[in-house]
Amino acid sequence: MDQALIYTSDRILNKLEEWKSKKLEILWLPTYPPKHNIREILWKFIKKKWMEIGDTRKL
């Protein structure tokens, strides 16, 4: 998992021990700047080149 707020919420953090007892190993990704993330680069390109103004409100 990455360091997004959804993955570091109390709801998720409280489940870690349960998952560990079930032999499920959670791997945490290191933090990194969005400008080096290929998904962020692609999303920025899509928003600027393909989408019309206001289209992001529909997502």
C-alpha positions, 0 to 999 in steps of 0.5 A: 500500500502507498501512504494515501490517507485511505490506507493510513486511516484508523479503519485500515490500521486497526485491521493490520494485526488481524491480517497479520494473524491470517498470514497476510503480509502488507507491503508499504510503498515508500513515499515519492513525489507525484512528479515521478509517478507515471499515473500522476503524469498520465492523469495530468496529461489527460486532464490538460489534453483530452478533457474539457473544462468541467469534465473532472466534476463527473469523476 
